[in-house]
Amino acid sequence: MAINQSRVRVVNSKCVAVVGLGYVGLPLALAFAEAGFDVVGFERDPAKVDALLSGFSHLQDVSPQRLLDALARGMEIHGSPESISRADLVIVAVPTPLDDSEGKPDLKMVLSAAEDIRGFLKRGVAVCLESTVAPGTTEGPFLGILSAAGFVADVDFFLGFSPERINPGMPQDDFLMTPKLISGISEGSLRVIAEFYSSVFDSVVPVRGIREAEFAKLLENAYRLVNISFVNELAFASTRMGIDFGEVIRAAATKPFGFQPFFPTAGAGGHCIPVDSVYLQNALEVSTGLPQEILATAIRINDNAVERFVEEIIGGETAVRDKSILVAGLAYKRGVSDMRNSAALKLIGVLGTLSAKVSVFDEIVGTVSVDGVTYQSIDLESQDDPFDLVVLMHDFADDDQRRLLRLATRGCSASGFFGEIPSSRLISRSNSL
């Protein structure tokens, strides 16, 4: 990838350390390296470290050549945290999943990262958390671990929070042009952190406080889940009423104010929308003692969307038993390989329990395993045998969509339109950004 020279600034050889080189950390590390900073990356997974050092990118959005170029310019990748001691800015970008057993926010990786860097902080360093967390986390347990080293925030080091706004599949320039929220524990911390991020991002937006910035990130994705769950409920109802809900949305969207169109799916997926909504619900209920009924309902509707889709749209067990069914679109949205919380995987599992004969197709994902069964993506060009049902989970390109529909005795879309597909009226959209 060619570097956008307008973003290359003189940064006086300041060093940025990025903790966690996943789908957030790696693009950030490359962006700072391409802006002229010295960059060191710390990644706990030794296999990932070896792969990155050899030029293998585990992210579809990061080309091997771009990674190799950054390494050639001096970007370092390490499996131990000692190199953090050179940093002027330390960015923590590790995952914040839900606990598998209780479905509650899991901060183990965030707090472990704080432990890792605590012993290698130098005076005057800025630390910025980018991982999605509940309001109060940065100034609470995260700061508590850093302070245990004897350093005082805003005296010995600066502290801030800047939520990631990466949309997987977007070009790097779009990532850098997305307004970047920043916050600090004080005005001094905010100024220091703003100076770093302003060297990379086109637009930096200060937020009054760290808790407000943490809350804003959760609001962004909970807003999407609430609206997606709302239109899913309406779509199921309209199907029972014999109303074309795609036409309903098209008509409502002509209003130039006060309405934003959302489109039904078989469940919003990915790591952000369904997970962040649980984070927000949990944080608000723990902090206030008040039930969050709208969030709780939206989460429940999303959790049950696949089962309702199978029962109400496909027709339930009688419609799928011993039928050949192609599930088209495996990742949580088109154009990415990320399978986290993918509705397609849940659909495959449900169809399998109902004794359907399931095949799969995806433009990027070649193989998936569900409940111990491995599925290999079909080749559209060579597939001749028709399927009893084709379920479109993504909004496919027109050519692929036509090929898929030609393979179908009947079809239904889980991305924008519930029910039988009249090809001239198919509305396909993805809500799982």
C-alpha positions as a Markdown table, in Angstrom:
| # | Residue | x | y | z |
|---|---|---|---|---|
| 1 | Met | 0.0 | 0.0 | 0.0 |
| 2 | Ala | 1.3 | 3.4 | -0.9 |
| 3 | Ile | 1.7 | 5.8 | 2.0 |
| 4 | Asn | -0.5 | 8.9 | 1.9 |
| 5 | Gln | 2.3 | 11.5 | 2.1 |
| 6 | Ser | -0.1 | 14.2 | 3.4 |
| 7 | Arg | -0.2 | 12.2 | 6.7 |
| 8 | Val | 3.6 | 11.8 | 7.1 |
| 9 | Arg | 4.6 | 14.3 | 9.7 |
| 10 | Val | 7.9 | 15.0 | 11.6 |
| 11 | Val | 7.4 | 13.5 | 15.0 |
| 12 | Asn | 10.9 | 13.8 | 16.4 |
| 13 | Ser | 11.4 | 10.0 | 16.6 |
| 14 | Lys | 8.9 | 9.6 | 19.4 |
| 15 | Cys | 8.1 | 5.9 | 20.1 |
| 16 | Val | 4.7 | 4.3 | 20.2 |
| 17 | Ala | 4.1 | 0.9 | 21.8 |
| 18 | Val | 1.0 | -1.0 | 20.9 |
| 19 | Val | -0.1 | -3.8 | 23.2 |
| 20 | Gly | -2.1 | -6.4 | 21.3 |
| 21 | Leu | -1.7 | -6.8 | 17.5 |
| 22 | Gly | -5.2 | -7.9 | 16.6 |
| 23 | Tyr | -7.8 | -6.3 | 14.3 |
| 24 | Val | -7.5 | -3.0 | 16.3 |
| 25 | Gly | -3.8 | -3.0 | 17.3 |
| 26 | Leu | -2.1 | -4.0 | 14.1 |
| 27 | Pro | -3.8 | -1.3 | 11.9 |
| 28 | Leu | -3.0 | 1.3 | 14.6 |
| 29 | Ala | 0.6 | 0.2 | 14.8 |
| 30 | Leu | 1.0 | 0.4 | 11.0 |
| 31 | Ala | -0.7 | 3.8 | 10.9 |
| 32 | Phe | 1.7 | 5.3 | 13.5 |
| 33 | Ala | 4.7 | 3.7 | 11.8 |
| 34 | Glu | 3.6 | 5.2 | 8.4 |
| 35 | Ala | 3.2 | 8.6 | 10.1 |
| 36 | Gly | 6.9 | 8.5 | 11.1 |
| 37 | Phe | 6.9 | 7.2 | 14.6 |
| 38 | Asp | 9.2 | 4.5 | 16.0 |
| 39 | Val | 6.7 | 1.7 | 16.7 |
| 40 | Val | 7.1 | -1.4 | 18.8 |
| 41 | Gly | 4.3 | -4.0 | 19.0 |
| 42 | Phe | 3.8 | -6.4 | 21.9 |
| 43 | Glu | 1.8 | -9.5 | 21.3 |
| 44 | Arg | 1.4 | -12.4 | 23.8 |
| 45 | Asp | 0.7 | -15.1 | 21.1 |
| 46 | Pro | 4.1 | -16.4 | 20.0 |
| 47 | Ala | 2.6 | -17.9 | 16.8 |
| 48 | Lys | 1.2 | -14.6 | 15.8 |
| 49 | Val | 4.5 | -12.9 | 16.6 |
| 50 | Asp | 6.4 | -15.3 | 14.4 |
| 51 | Ala | 3.9 | -14.9 | 11.6 |
| 52 | Leu | 3.9 | -11.1 | 11.7 |
| 53 | Leu | 7.7 | -11.0 | 11.7 |
| 54 | Ser | 7.7 | -13.2 | 8.6 |
| 55 | Gly | 5.4 | -10.8 | 6.8 |
| 56 | Phe | 2.2 | -12.9 | 7.2 |
| 57 | Ser | -0.8 | -10.8 | 8.0 |
| 58 | His | -3.7 | -12.5 | 9.8 |
| 59 | Leu | -6.0 | -9.6 | 8.9 |
| 60 | Gln | -7.6 | -9.3 | 5.5 |
| 61 | Asp | -7.5 | -5.5 | 5.7 |
| 62 | Val | -3.6 | -5.5 | 6.1 |
| 63 | Ser | -1.7 | -6.7 | 3.1 |
| 64 | Pro | 1.6 | -8.6 | 3.6 |
| 65 | Gln | 3.4 | -6.0 | 1.6 |
| 66 | Arg | 2.2 | -3.2 | 3.9 |
| 67 | Leu | 3.4 | -5.2 | 6.9 |
| 68 | Leu | 6.8 | -5.9 | 5.3 |
| 69 | Asp | 7.2 | -2.3 | 4.4 |
| 70 | Ala | 6.6 | -1.2 | 8.0 |
| 71 | Leu | 9.1 | -3.8 | 9.3 |
| 72 | Ala | 11.6 | -2.6 | 6.8 |
| 73 | Arg | 11.2 | 0.9 | 8.1 |
| 74 | Gly | 12.0 | -0.3 | 11.6 |
| 75 | Met | 8.7 | -1.3 | 13.2 |
| 76 | Glu | 9.5 | -4.0 | 15.8 |
| 77 | Ile | 7.3 | -6.8 | 17.1 |
| 78 | His | 8.0 | -8.6 | 20.3 |
| 79 | Gly | 6.6 | -11.3 | 22.4 |
| 80 | Ser | 7.7 | -9.8 | 25.7 |
| 81 | Pro | 6.9 | -6.3 | 27.2 |
| 82 | Glu | 10.4 | -5.1 | 27.9 |
| 83 | Ser | 10.5 | -2.9 | 24.8 |
| 84 | Ile | 7.6 | -0.8 | 26.2 |
| 85 | Ser | 10.2 | 1.0 | 28.3 |
| 86 | Arg | 11.2 | 3.0 | 25.2 |
| 87 | Ala | 7.7 | 4.2 | 24.5 |
| 88 | Asp | 6.4 | 7.8 | 24.8 |
| 89 | Leu | 2.9 | 6.5 | 24.2 |
| 90 | Val | 1.6 | 3.0 | 25.1 |
| 91 | Ile | -1.7 | 2.0 | 23.4 |
| 92 | Val | -3.6 | -1.0 | 24.9 |
| 93 | Ala | -5.7 | -2.7 | 22.2 |
| 94 | Val | -6.5 | -6.2 | 23.5 |
| 95 | Pro | -9.9 | -8.0 | 23.2 |
| 96 | Thr | -12.7 | -7.6 | 25.8 |
| 97 | Pro | -14.9 | -10.6 | 25.2 |
| 98 | Leu | -17.8 | -11.9 | 27.3 |
| 99 | Asp | -17.2 | -14.6 | 29.9 |
| 100 | Asp | -18.2 | -17.9 | 28.4 |
| 101 | Ser | -19.8 | -19.2 | 31.5 |
| 102 | Glu | -21.8 | -16.2 | 32.7 |
| 103 | Gly | -22.0 | -14.0 | 29.6 |
| 104 | Lys | -20.6 | -11.1 | 31.7 |
| 105 | Pro | -17.8 | -8.7 | 30.6 |
| 106 | Asp | -14.4 | -10.3 | 30.8 |
| 107 | Leu | -11.5 | -7.9 | 31.6 |
| 108 | Lys | -8.8 | -10.4 | 32.1 |
| 109 | Met | -6.9 | -9.4 | 29.0 |
| 110 | Val | -7.1 | -5.7 | 29.7 |
| 111 | Leu | -6.0 | -6.1 | 33.3 |
| 112 | Ser | -3.2 | -8.5 | 32.2 |
| 113 | Ala | -2.0 | -5.9 | 29.8 |
| 114 | Ala | -1.9 | -3.4 | 32.6 |
| 115 | Glu | 0.2 | -5.8 | 34.6 |
| 116 | Asp | 2.5 | -6.4 | 31.6 |
| 117 | Ile | 3.3 | -2.8 | 31.0 |
| 118 | Arg | 3.3 | -1.6 | 34.7 |
| 119 | Gly | 6.9 | -2.6 | 35.3 |
| 120 | Phe | 8.2 | -0.9 | 32.1 |
| 121 | Leu | 6.6 | 2.5 | 32.3 |
| 122 | Lys | 8.9 | 5.5 | 32.3 |
| 123 | Arg | 8.1 | 9.0 | 33.7 |
| 124 | Gly | 6.3 | 11.2 | 31.2 |
| 125 | Val | 4.8 | 8.3 | 29.2 |
| 126 | Ala | 1.2 | 8.5 | 28.0 |
| 127 | Val | -1.0 | 5.4 | 28.3 |
| 128 | Cys | -4.2 | 5.1 | 26.3 |
| 129 | Leu | -6.7 | 2.3 | 26.5 |
| 130 | Glu | -8.5 | 1.5 | 23.2 |
| 131 | Ser | -10.2 | -1.7 | 24.3 |
| 132 | Thr | -14.0 | -1.5 | 24.7 |
| 133 | Val | -14.8 | -1.3 | 28.4 |
| 134 | Ala | -17.6 | -0.3 | 30.7 |
| 135 | Pro | -17.6 | 3.3 | 32.1 |
| 136 | Gly | -15.2 | 3.6 | 35.0 |
| 137 | Thr | -12.8 | 0.9 | 33.9 |
| 138 | Thr | -9.9 | 3.1 | 32.7 |
| 139 | Glu | -9.9 | 5.2 | 35.9 |
| 140 | Gly | -10.8 | 2.2 | 38.1 |
| 141 | Pro | -9.1 | -1.2 | 37.9 |
| 142 | Phe | -6.9 | -0.3 | 34.9 |
| 143 | Leu | -5.4 | 2.8 | 36.6 |
| 144 | Gly | -5.2 | 0.9 | 39.9 |
| 145 | Ile | -2.8 | -1.6 | 38.4 |
| 146 | Leu | -0.6 | 1.0 | 36.8 |
| 147 | Ser | -0.6 | 3.1 | 40.1 |
| 148 | Ala | 0.7 | 0.0 | 42.0 |
| 149 | Ala | 4.1 | 0.7 | 40.4 |
| 150 | Gly | 4.3 | 3.9 | 42.6 |
| 151 | Phe | 3.5 | 6.2 | 39.7 |
| 152 | Val | 0.9 | 8.9 | 40.0 |
| 153 | Ala | -1.4 | 9.6 | 37.1 |
| 154 | Asp | -1.0 | 13.1 | 35.6 |
| 155 | Val | 2.2 | 13.6 | 37.6 |
| 156 | Asp | 4.4 | 10.7 | 36.6 |
| 157 | Phe | 2.4 | 9.5 | 33.5 |
| 158 | Phe | -0.6 | 10.6 | 31.4 |
| 159 | Leu | -3.7 | 8.5 | 31.0 |
| 160 | Gly | -6.5 | 8.4 | 28.5 |
| 161 | Phe | -9.1 | 6.4 | 26.6 |
| 162 | Ser | -9.8 | 6.4 | 22.9 |
| 163 | Pro | -12.4 | 3.9 | 21.6 |
| 164 | Glu | -11.6 | 2.1 | 18.4 |
| 165 | Arg | -13.9 | 2.8 | 15.5 |
| 166 | Ile | -12.6 | 0.2 | 13.0 |
| 167 | Asn | -15.1 | -1.1 | 10.4 |
| 168 | Pro | -13.5 | -4.4 | 9.2 |
| 169 | Gly | -13.3 | -4.4 | 5.4 |
| 170 | Met | -12.9 | -0.6 | 5.1 |
| 171 | Pro | -9.9 | 0.9 | 3.3 |
| 172 | Gln | -7.1 | 2.3 | 5.6 |
| 173 | Asp | -7.8 | 5.9 | 4.5 |
| 174 | Asp | -11.4 | 5.5 | 5.6 |
| 175 | Phe | -10.2 | 4.3 | 9.0 |
| 176 | Leu | -7.9 | 7.3 | 9.4 |
| 177 | Met | -10.6 | 9.7 | 8.2 |
| 178 | Thr | -13.1 | 8.4 | 10.8 |
| 179 | Pro | -13.3 | 11.0 | 13.6 |
| 180 | Lys | -11.2 | 9.7 | 16.5 |
| 181 | Leu | -12.6 | 10.2 | 20.0 |
| 182 | Ile | -10.0 | 11.0 | 22.7 |
| 183 | Ser | -10.2 | 11.6 | 26.4 |
| 184 | Gly | -7.8 | 12.1 | 29.3 |
| 185 | Ile | -7.9 | 11.9 | 33.1 |
| 186 | Ser | -7.1 | 15.6 | 33.1 |
| 187 | Glu | -6.6 | 18.5 | 30.6 |
| 188 | Gly | -2.9 | 17.8 | 30.7 |
| 189 | Ser | -3.3 | 14.1 | 29.7 |
| 190 | Leu | -5.8 | 15.1 | 27.0 |
| 191 | Arg | -3.4 | 17.5 | 25.4 |
| 192 | Val | -0.6 | 14.9 | 25.3 |
| 193 | Ile | -2.8 | 12.2 | 23.9 |
| 194 | Ala | -4.3 | 14.6 | 21.4 |
| 195 | Glu | -0.8 | 15.5 | 20.1 |
| 196 | Phe | -0.1 | 11.9 | 19.3 |
| 197 | Tyr | -3.4 | 11.0 | 17.7 |
| 198 | Ser | -3.5 | 14.2 | 15.7 |
| 199 | Ser | -0.3 | 13.1 | 13.9 |
| 200 | Val | -2.2 | 10.1 | 12.4 |
| 201 | Phe | -5.9 | 10.8 | 12.3 |
| 202 | Asp | -7.5 | 13.5 | 10.2 |
| 203 | Ser | -10.1 | 14.5 | 12.9 |
| 204 | Val | -9.6 | 14.2 | 16.6 |
| 205 | Val | -12.6 | 14.8 | 18.8 |
| 206 | Pro | -12.0 | 15.6 | 22.5 |
| 207 | Val | -14.5 | 14.2 | 25.0 |
| 208 | Arg | -15.0 | 15.9 | 28.3 |
| 209 | Gly | -14.2 | 12.8 | 30.4 |
| 210 | Ile | -12.9 | 9.3 | 30.2 |
| 211 | Arg | -16.2 | 7.8 | 31.4 |
| 212 | Glu | -18.1 | 9.7 | 28.8 |
| 213 | Ala | -15.8 | 8.4 | 26.1 |
| 214 | Glu | -16.2 | 4.8 | 27.4 |
| 215 | Phe | -20.0 | 5.2 | 27.4 |
| 216 | Ala | -20.0 | 6.7 | 23.9 |
| 217 | Lys | -18.4 | 3.6 | 22.4 |
| 218 | Leu | -21.0 | 1.4 | 24.0 |
| 219 | Leu | -23.8 | 3.7 | 22.9 |
| 220 | Glu | -22.7 | 3.6 | 19.3 |
| 221 | Asn | -23.1 | -0.2 | 19.1 |
| 222 | Ala | -26.1 | -0.6 | 21.5 |
| 223 | Tyr | -28.0 | 1.9 | 19.3 |
| 224 | Arg | -27.5 | -0.4 | 16.3 |
| 225 | Leu | -28.6 | -3.5 | 18.2 |
| 226 | Val | -31.7 | -1.9 | 19.5 |
| 227 | Asn | -32.7 | -0.7 | 16.0 |
| 228 | Ile | -31.8 | -4.0 | 14.3 |
| 229 | Ser | -33.8 | -6.0 | 16.9 |
| 230 | Phe | -36.7 | -3.6 | 16.5 |
| 231 | Val | -36.9 | -4.0 | 12.7 |
| 232 | Asn | -36.5 | -7.8 | 13.1 |
| 233 | Glu | -39.6 | -7.9 | 15.3 |
| 234 | Leu | -41.5 | -5.8 | 12.7 |
| 235 | Ala | -40.3 | -7.9 | 9.9 |
| 236 | Phe | -41.5 | -11.1 | 11.5 |
| 237 | Ala | -44.9 | -9.5 | 12.2 |
| 238 | Ser | -45.2 | -8.1 | 8.6 |
| 239 | Thr | -44.5 | -11.6 | 7.2 |
| 240 | Arg | -47.5 | -13.0 | 9.2 |
| 241 | Met | -49.6 | -10.1 | 8.0 |
| 242 | Gly | -48.7 | -10.6 | 4.3 |
| 243 | Ile | -47.0 | -7.2 | 4.1 |
| 244 | Asp | -43.8 | -6.5 | 2.1 |
| 245 | Phe | -41.6 | -5.1 | 4.8 |
| 246 | Gly | -38.8 | -4.3 | 2.3 |
| 247 | Glu | -41.3 | -1.9 | 0.6 |
| 248 | Val | -42.3 | -0.5 | 4.0 |
| 249 | Ile | -38.6 | 0.4 | 4.7 |
| 250 | Arg | -38.1 | 1.9 | 1.2 |
| 251 | Ala | -41.2 | 4.0 | 1.7 |
| 252 | Ala | -40.3 | 5.2 | 5.2 |
| 253 | Ala | -36.7 | 6.0 | 4.1 |
| 254 | Thr | -37.9 | 8.7 | 1.7 |
| 255 | Lys | -38.6 | 11.0 | 4.7 |
| 256 | Pro | -35.6 | 13.4 | 4.6 |
| 257 | Phe | -35.5 | 13.8 | 8.4 |
| 258 | Gly | -36.2 | 11.9 | 11.6 |
| 259 | Phe | -35.8 | 8.4 | 10.1 |
| 260 | Gln | -32.7 | 6.2 | 9.6 |
| 261 | Pro | -33.4 | 2.9 | 7.8 |
| 262 | Phe | -32.3 | -0.3 | 9.4 |
| 263 | Phe | -32.8 | -3.7 | 7.7 |
| 264 | Pro | -33.8 | -7.1 | 9.2 |
| 265 | Thr | -31.3 | -9.8 | 9.6 |
| 266 | Ala | -31.1 | -13.3 | 11.1 |
| 267 | Gly | -29.1 | -11.7 | 13.9 |
| 268 | Ala | -26.5 | -9.0 | 14.2 |
| 269 | Gly | -23.0 | -10.5 | 14.6 |
| 270 | Gly | -19.4 | -9.6 | 15.0 |
| 271 | His | -17.4 | -8.7 | 18.1 |
| 272 | Cys | -18.9 | -5.3 | 18.6 |
| 273 | Ile | -22.7 | -4.9 | 18.3 |
| 274 | Pro | -23.9 | -8.0 | 20.3 |
| 275 | Val | -21.0 | -7.8 | 22.8 |
| 276 | Asp | -20.9 | -4.1 | 23.5 |
| 277 | Ser | -24.7 | -4.1 | 24.2 |
| 278 | Val | -24.2 | -6.7 | 27.0 |
| 279 | Tyr | -21.3 | -4.6 | 28.3 |
| 280 | Leu | -23.6 | -1.5 | 28.5 |
| 281 | Gln | -26.5 | -3.3 | 30.0 |
| 282 | Asn | -24.3 | -4.9 | 32.7 |
| 283 | Ala | -22.5 | -1.6 | 33.5 |
| 284 | Leu | -25.7 | 0.4 | 33.8 |
| 285 | Glu | -27.5 | -2.2 | 36.0 |
| 286 | Val | -24.5 | -2.7 | 38.3 |
| 287 | Ser | -23.9 | 1.1 | 38.6 |
| 288 | Thr | -27.5 | 2.2 | 39.1 |
| 289 | Gly | -29.5 | -0.8 | 40.2 |
| 290 | Leu | -32.0 | 0.0 | 37.5 |
| 291 | Pro | -33.1 | -2.7 | 35.0 |
| 292 | Gln | -32.3 | -1.8 | 31.4 |
| 293 | Glu | -35.4 | -3.2 | 29.8 |
| 294 | Ile | -34.9 | -1.9 | 26.3 |
| 295 | Leu | -31.4 | -3.2 | 26.1 |
| 296 | Ala | -32.3 | -6.5 | 27.7 |
| 297 | Thr | -35.2 | -7.0 | 25.2 |
| 298 | Ala | -33.0 | -6.1 | 22.2 |
| 299 | Ile | -30.3 | -8.6 | 23.3 |
| 300 | Arg | -32.9 | -11.3 | 23.8 |
| 301 | Ile | -34.5 | -10.7 | 20.4 |
| 302 | Asn | -31.0 | -10.8 | 18.7 |
| 303 | Asp | -30.1 | -14.0 | 20.6 |
| 304 | Asn | -33.3 | -15.7 | 19.3 |
| 305 | Ala | -33.3 | -14.3 | 15.8 |
| 306 | Val | -31.9 | -17.4 | 14.1 |
| 307 | Glu | -34.4 | -19.8 | 15.7 |
| 308 | Arg | -37.3 | -17.5 | 14.8 |
| 309 | Phe | -36.0 | -17.2 | 11.3 |
| 310 | Val | -35.9 | -20.9 | 10.8 |
| 311 | Glu | -39.3 | -21.4 | 12.4 |
| 312 | Glu | -41.3 | -18.5 | 10.9 |
| 313 | Ile | -39.5 | -17.9 | 7.6 |
| 314 | Ile | -38.0 | -21.1 | 6.5 |
| 315 | Gly | -40.9 | -23.2 | 7.9 |
| 316 | Gly | -39.4 | -25.1 | 10.8 |
| 317 | Glu | -38.5 | -28.8 | 11.0 |
| 318 | Thr | -41.1 | -30.0 | 8.4 |
| 319 | Ala | -39.6 | -27.6 | 5.8 |
| 320 | Val | -36.0 | -28.6 | 6.3 |
| 321 | Arg | -35.8 | -32.3 | 7.4 |
| 322 | Asp | -33.8 | -34.2 | 4.8 |
| 323 | Lys | -33.8 | -31.1 | 2.5 |
| 324 | Ser | -30.6 | -29.9 | 0.8 |
| 325 | Ile | -30.0 | -26.4 | 2.0 |
| 326 | Leu | -27.2 | -24.0 | 1.0 |
| 327 | Val | -26.2 | -21.3 | 3.5 |
| 328 | Ala | -24.5 | -18.6 | 1.5 |
| 329 | Gly | -22.4 | -16.1 | 3.5 |
| 330 | Leu | -20.5 | -17.5 | 6.6 |
| 331 | Ala | -18.7 | -14.6 | 8.2 |
| 332 | Tyr | -20.7 | -12.1 | 10.3 |
| 333 | Lys | -20.8 | -9.7 | 7.3 |
| 334 | Arg | -19.8 | -9.7 | 3.6 |
| 335 | Gly | -16.2 | -9.0 | 2.7 |
| 336 | Val | -14.5 | -10.2 | 5.9 |
| 337 | Ser | -13.4 | -13.5 | 7.3 |
| 338 | Asp | -14.4 | -12.8 | 11.0 |
| 339 | Met | -16.6 | -15.6 | 12.2 |
| 340 | Arg | -17.3 | -14.2 | 15.7 |
| 341 | Asn | -21.0 | -14.3 | 16.7 |
| 342 | Ser | -21.9 | -15.1 | 13.1 |
| 343 | Ala | -25.6 | -15.8 | 12.6 |
| 344 | Ala | -24.6 | -18.2 | 9.8 |
| 345 | Leu | -22.8 | -20.5 | 12.1 |
| 346 | Lys | -25.8 | -20.6 | 14.5 |
| 347 | Leu | -28.1 | -21.2 | 11.5 |
| 348 | Ile | -26.0 | -24.1 | 10.3 |
| 349 | Gly | -26.1 | -25.6 | 13.8 |
| 350 | Val | -29.9 | -25.3 | 14.0 |
| 351 | Leu | -30.4 | -26.8 | 10.6 |
| 352 | Gly | -28.1 | -29.7 | 11.5 |
| 353 | Thr | -30.2 | -30.5 | 14.6 |
| 354 | Leu | -33.3 | -30.6 | 12.3 |
| 355 | Ser | -31.7 | -33.2 | 10.0 |
| 356 | Ala | -31.1 | -30.8 | 7.0 |
| 357 | Lys | -28.4 | -31.6 | 4.5 |
| 358 | Val | -26.4 | -28.4 | 4.8 |
| 359 | Ser | -23.8 | -27.0 | 2.3 |
| 360 | Val | -22.1 | -23.7 | 2.5 |
| 361 | Phe | -20.7 | -20.9 | 0.3 |
| 362 | Asp | -18.6 | -17.9 | 1.2 |
| 363 | Glu | -16.5 | -15.6 | -1.0 |
| 364 | Ile | -13.6 | -15.5 | 1.6 |
| 365 | Val | -14.1 | -18.2 | 4.2 |
| 366 | Gly | -13.3 | -21.6 | 2.8 |
| 367 | Thr | -13.9 | -24.0 | 5.6 |
| 368 | Val | -15.9 | -23.9 | 8.9 |
| 369 | Ser | -16.6 | -26.3 | 11.6 |
| 370 | Val | -19.9 | -26.4 | 13.5 |
| 371 | Asp | -20.8 | -28.9 | 16.2 |
| 372 | Gly | -17.9 | -31.1 | 15.1 |
| 373 | Val | -18.9 | -31.1 | 11.4 |
| 374 | Thr | -16.6 | -29.5 | 8.9 |
| 375 | Tyr | -18.1 | -27.7 | 5.9 |
| 376 | Gln | -16.2 | -26.7 | 2.7 |
| 377 | Ser | -17.4 | -23.8 | 0.6 |
| 378 | Ile | -18.8 | -25.0 | -2.7 |
| 379 | Asp | -17.4 | -23.7 | -6.0 |
| 380 | Leu | -20.2 | -21.6 | -7.6 |
| 381 | Glu | -18.8 | -22.1 | -11.1 |
| 382 | Ser | -18.8 | -25.9 | -11.0 |
| 383 | Gln | -21.9 | -26.4 | -8.9 |
| 384 | Asp | -24.7 | -27.9 | -11.1 |
| 385 | Asp | -27.0 | -29.8 | -8.6 |
| 386 | Pro | -29.8 | -27.6 | -7.3 |
| 387 | Phe | -30.7 | -27.1 | -3.6 |
| 388 | Asp | -34.1 | -27.3 | -2.1 |
| 389 | Leu | -33.4 | -24.0 | -0.4 |
| 390 | Val | -30.7 | -21.3 | -0.6 |
| 391 | Val | -30.4 | -18.9 | 2.3 |
| 392 | Leu | -28.6 | -15.7 | 1.6 |
| 393 | Met | -26.9 | -14.4 | 4.7 |
| 394 | His | -25.0 | -11.6 | 2.9 |
| 395 | Asp | -25.9 | -8.9 | 0.3 |
| 396 | Phe | -24.0 | -10.5 | -2.5 |
| 397 | Ala | -22.8 | -8.9 | -5.7 |
| 398 | Asp | -25.3 | -9.2 | -8.5 |
| 399 | Asp | -23.5 | -11.9 | -10.4 |
| 400 | Asp | -23.0 | -14.1 | -7.4 |
| 401 | Gln | -26.6 | -13.5 | -6.3 |
| 402 | Arg | -27.9 | -14.6 | -9.7 |
| 403 | Arg | -25.7 | -17.8 | -9.6 |
| 404 | Leu | -26.9 | -18.6 | -6.2 |
| 405 | Leu | -30.6 | -18.1 | -7.0 |
| 406 | Arg | -30.3 | -20.3 | -10.1 |
| 407 | Leu | -29.2 | -23.1 | -7.7 |
| 408 | Ala | -32.4 | -22.7 | -5.6 |
| 409 | Thr | -35.7 | -24.5 | -5.9 |
| 410 | Arg | -36.7 | -21.7 | -3.5 |
| 411 | Gly | -34.7 | -19.1 | -1.6 |
| 412 | Cys | -35.0 | -16.7 | 1.3 |
| 413 | Ser | -32.8 | -13.9 | 2.4 |
| 414 | Ala | -31.6 | -13.3 | 6.0 |
| 415 | Ser | -30.1 | -10.0 | 5.0 |
| 416 | Gly | -32.7 | -7.4 | 4.4 |
| 417 | Phe | -35.8 | -9.3 | 3.4 |
| 418 | Phe | -37.6 | -12.2 | 5.2 |
| 419 | Gly | -39.3 | -14.7 | 3.0 |
| 420 | Glu | -39.5 | -16.1 | -0.5 |
| 421 | Ile | -37.3 | -14.2 | -3.0 |
| 422 | Pro | -38.9 | -12.5 | -5.9 |
| 423 | Ser | -35.6 | -11.6 | -7.5 |
| 424 | Ser | -36.9 | -8.2 | -8.7 |
| 425 | Arg | -37.8 | -7.2 | -5.2 |
| 426 | Leu | -34.9 | -8.5 | -3.2 |
| 427 | Ile | -33.6 | -5.9 | -0.7 |
| 428 | Ser | -30.2 | -6.9 | 0.8 |
| 429 | Arg | -28.4 | -4.9 | 3.4 |
| 430 | Ser | -25.9 | -5.8 | 6.2 |
| 431 | Asn | -26.5 | -4.4 | 9.7 |
| 432 | Ser | -23.5 | -6.2 | 11.2 |
| 433 | Leu | -20.8 | -3.5 | 10.9 |
